[in-house]
Amino acid sequence: MRLLNNMQKVFPIKGYEEFCSFLYTAWSEGWLDEYSDEHFLIRAIEGRLDMFAGKEQLIANDLNLQGIIHADGSADMAAFHLNFCINFSRRMQFLSQKFGRDQIRRFMTDQMSAGKKHYEEDIFFQALSEVSVLSFQAGMHPWFQMTYEPAMKEGGSKKNPEARLEGLLRCRVDDGNETERDRKVIINVEVKAPRFPHDRHEAEKIMIPTVLLTDSGRRKVKTFCEERDLRYLDPRVMKLKDFINSAAEKFKIPGENEFNLLYINWSYRDFPSNSFLEAWSLMTNDKNGILTHPKVAAEIGISADAFQKITAVIVYTESLEGLMFGDLRYIWQRTGAGPRFRMWVLDEKLREAERADRSNVLWGCTGMNPGDSLTQMAMADFKAKTGEELEDAVELGNELTELISENIKNGE
């Protein structure tokens, strides 16, 4: 708990009280008094945020459009502090206007505090992911009703999604009529963010399978990696299972023109830039993807309800500038594998209708189209720099791909 004296009550970002009006109010009214001194937000406000979980990965993900990343790979943290605080304040002010001051105040004092004196930065990033996604979705359309943590089920269940948004959306659905018209649309939003790995793998070669292996195949691949000084990482498929099941517990089966959206911030540090492709292949690969093969889903413990309740899963990877501006639209940056997100629609009929443009209701709600499935055997970083190392990496990658292909778990 932060016990503040009168001097410490003075808002540290002098001259920017108007630009940070929400934060200024939260600071002055004591909403942040129980935050740890080591809390990300407190350190940002006080201009002492030098290091935080995932910083190196977020820098590596960035296009550096704002010029805050130096040639040596370090970041201009003074600029980051100020920009983060101004934009975070604006986002929270916006959410306060849309969802209600009392709701957002409680969010600030409870969830955003991330354990208070038992502060955990990963919990803070989960809350920050909610801010980014909800402000994006709330700003997508002039919704006439927005509810924070709506009660979805009878009996006073506290397992509720982050938000419900209701409004009239001019769109078409796959009903044989190509004419767009105003329809009442409801979207329910749940946001998940896994813990950041705290191993940076700066020098070691690493790989992670992105399809499911047989038990014996996993042992073979691990042995292959050990013999080649390559660190094997287990695919985080059980984390995806937990996220999907948790969302299914919070959603109900959607009604007509109602859509349940699960956002997953897959900002892992292992593979900067395109980290989300790990989750995307595990979910959608044509061999044993957990969202494309219900038998595999059942075997690993995914609830059958999930396929009825969840309309779409959106997985994405954050960047430093996206974090600094609190703006989910930075995931649309087009480098490498393209935009740093993918959306999978679980209902095959709706997925194909959206892809063929017979329906555009999901596009109208999210600005996203369903992505293509991805079958990749693994993600790897062999730390190759020289020409000879690159040649060796290609050969190693081919051997690894062949070995994994021979030991894939049957998805039929």
Residue pairs with C-beta under 8 A, 6 or more apart in sequence:
1 33
1 34
1 116
1 117
2 8
2 32
2 33
2 34
2 35
2 36
2 37
2 42
4 33
9 27
9 28
11 17
11 20
11 23
11 24
11 27
11 28
11 45
12 45
12 46
12 47
13 20
13 23
13 24
13 45
13 47
13 82
13 85
16 82
16 85
16 86
17 24
19 86
19 89
20 85
20 86
20 89
21 89
21 93
22 89
22 90
22 92
22 93
22 96
23 45
23 85
23 88
23 89
23 92
24 89
25 31
26 32
26 92
26 105
26 108
27 45
31 105
31 108
31 109
32 41
32 42
32 108
32 113
34 109
34 113
34 116
34 117
35 41
35 42
35 113
35 116
35 119
36 42
36 115
36 116
36 117
36 118
36 119
38 119
39 113
39 114
39 119
39 124
40 49
40 52
40 121
40 124
40 128
41 88
41 112
41 124
43 49
43 52
44 80
44 81
44 84
44 85
44 88
45 81
45 85
47 78
47 81
49 77
49 80
49 81
50 77
52 121
53 121
53 122
53 125
53 196
53 198
54 125
54 196
54 267
54 269
55 75
55 320
56 200
56 269
56 272
57 196
57 267
57 268
57 269
57 272
57 275
58 267
58 318
58 319
58 320
58 322
58 323
59 69
59 73
59 75
59 320
60 272
60 273
61 267
61 272
61 273
61 317
61 318
61 319
61 320
61 340
62 69
62 319
62 320
62 321
63 319
63 321
63 333
63 335
64 321
65 321
66 79
66 83
66 321
66 324
67 76
68 75
68 76
68 79
68 80
68 83
68 320
68 321
68 324
69 75
69 76
69 320
70 76
75 320
80 320
80 324
83 324
83 325
84 323
84 324
84 326
87 324
87 325
87 326
87 327
88 131
88 326
90 326
91 131
91 132
91 135
91 326
92 104
92 108
92 131
94 135
94 138
94 139
95 104
95 131
95 134
95 135
95 138
96 104
96 105
98 138
98 143
98 146
99 134
99 138
99 146
99 147
99 148
99 163
100 148
103 148
103 149
104 148
107 127
107 148
111 123
111 126
111 127
111 130
112 124
112 127
112 128
113 119
114 120
114 121
114 123
114 124
114 127
115 123
121 196
122 193
122 195
122 196
125 193
125 196
125 265
125 267
126 191
126 192
126 193
126 265
128 323
128 326
129 191
129 192
129 193
129 263
129 265
129 318
130 162
130 191
131 326
132 318
132 322
132 326
132 327
132 328
133 162
133 189
133 191
133 263
133 328
134 162
134 163
134 189
134 191
135 326
135 328
136 327
136 328
136 329
137 163
137 165
137 187
137 189
137 261
137 365
137 366
138 146
138 163
138 165
140 365
140 366
140 367
141 165
141 167
141 169
141 364
141 365
142 167
143 165
143 166
143 167
144 166
144 167
144 168
145 164
145 165
145 166
145 167
146 163
146 164
146 165
146 166
147 163
147 164
147 165
148 162
148 163
149 160
149 161
149 162
149 163
150 160
150 161
150 163
150 164
150 188
151 157
151 160
152 159
152 160
152 161
152 188
152 250
152 251
152 252
153 159
153 252
159 249
159 250
160 250
161 188
161 189
161 190
161 247
161 250
161 251
161 260
162 189
162 190
162 191
163 188
163 189
164 186
164 187
164 188
164 189
165 186
165 187
165 189
166 184
166 185
166 186
167 184
167 185
168 182
168 183
168 184
168 185
169 182
169 183
169 185
169 361
169 364
169 365
170 180
170 181
170 182
170 183
170 364
171 180
171 181
171 183
171 185
171 359
171 360
171 361
171 364
172 178
172 179
172 180
172 181
172 358
172 359
172 360
172 361
173 183
173 257
173 353
173 359
173 361
174 349
174 350
174 353
174 358
174 359
178 358
180 360
183 257
183 361
184 257
185 257
185 258
185 259
185 361
185 364
185 365
186 254
186 255
186 257
186 258
186 259
187 258
187 259
187 260
187 261
187 365
188 251
188 254
188 258
188 259
188 260
188 261
189 261
189 263
190 246
190 247
190 250
190 251
190 260
190 261
190 262
190 263
191 262
191 263
191 264
191 265
192 243
192 246
192 247
192 262
192 263
192 264
192 265
193 264
193 265
193 267
194 236
194 239
194 243
194 264
194 265
194 266
194 268
196 267
196 268
196 269
197 268
197 269
197 270
198 269
199 269
199 270
200 269
201 231
201 269
201 270
201 381
203 383
204 231
204 383
205 228
205 229
205 230
205 231
205 380
205 381
205 382
205 383
206 230
206 231
206 233
206 270
206 380
206 381
207 225
207 230
207 231
207 232
207 233
207 378
207 379
207 380
207 381
207 400
208 232
208 233
208 234
208 235
208 270
208 271
208 278
208 378
208 379
208 380
209 218
209 221
209 235
209 377
209 378
209 404
210 235
210 277
210 278
210 281
210 282
210 285
210 376
210 377
210 378
210 379
211 281
211 282
211 285
211 287
211 288
211 375
211 376
211 377
211 404
211 408
211 409
212 235
212 237
212 282
212 287
212 288
212 290
212 296
212 408
212 409
212 411
213 221
213 404
213 407
213 408
213 409
214 407
214 408
214 409
216 407
217 404
217 406
217 407
217 408
217 409
218 407
220 403
220 407
221 232
221 400
221 403
221 404
221 407
222 232
224 230
224 399
224 400
224 403
225 231
225 232
226 232
228 396
230 380
230 382
230 396
233 270
235 278
235 282
236 268
236 278
236 279
236 282
237 282
237 290
237 300
238 300
240 264
240 279
240 282
240 283
240 290
241 290
241 300
241 301
241 302
243 262
243 264
244 262
244 290
244 302
244 303
244 306
244 310
244 313
245 301
245 302
245 303
245 306
247 260
247 262
247 306
247 309
247 310
248 303
248 305
248 306
248 309
248 310
249 303
251 260
251 309
251 310
252 309
253 308
253 309
254 260
254 309
254 311
257 361
259 311
259 312
259 361
259 362
259 365
260 309
260 310
260 311
260 312
261 311
261 312
261 314
261 365
261 366
262 310
262 312
262 313
262 314
263 314
263 315
263 316
264 279
264 313
264 314
264 315
264 316
265 316
265 317
265 318
266 275
266 276
266 278
266 279
266 315
266 316
266 317
267 275
267 317
267 318
268 275
268 278
268 317
269 275
270 278
270 379
270 381
271 277
271 278
271 379
271 381
273 317
273 335
273 336
273 337
273 340
274 317
274 336
274 337
274 340
274 379
275 317
276 315
276 316
276 317
276 340
276 341
276 342
277 337
277 374
277 376
277 379
278 379
279 315
280 315
280 342
280 344
280 371
280 374
281 289
281 374
281 375
281 376
282 289
282 290
283 289
283 290
283 291
283 292
283 313
283 315
283 344
284 291
284 292
284 342
284 344
284 371
284 373
284 374
285 292
285 373
285 374
285 375
285 376
286 292
286 373
286 375
287 375
287 408
287 409
287 411
288 296
288 408
288 409
288 410
288 411
289 296
289 373
289 375
289 411
290 296
290 297
290 300
290 302
291 297
291 313
291 344
291 346
292 373
292 411
293 411
293 412
294 304
294 307
295 411
295 412
296 409
296 411
297 306
297 307
298 304
306 346
307 346
310 346
311 345
311 346
311 347
311 350
311 362
312 343
312 344
312 345
312 346
312 362
312 366
312 370
313 343
313 344
313 346
314 341
314 342
314 343
314 366
314 368
315 341
315 342
316 328
316 331
316 340
316 341
316 342
317 331
317 340
317 341
318 330
318 331
318 340
319 330
319 331
319 333
319 340
321 330
322 328
322 329
322 330
322 331
330 340
331 339
331 340
331 341
332 339
332 340
332 341
333 339
333 340
341 368
342 371
342 374
343 362
343 366
343 368
343 369
343 370
343 371
344 351
344 370
344 371
344 373
345 351
345 354
345 362
345 370
350 359
350 362
351 370
353 359
354 360
354 361
354 362
354 363
354 369
354 370
355 369
355 370
362 368
362 369
362 370
363 369
377 400
377 401
377 404
377 405
378 400
378 401
378 404
380 397
380 400
382 389
382 392
382 393
382 396
382 397
383 389
384 390
384 392
384 393
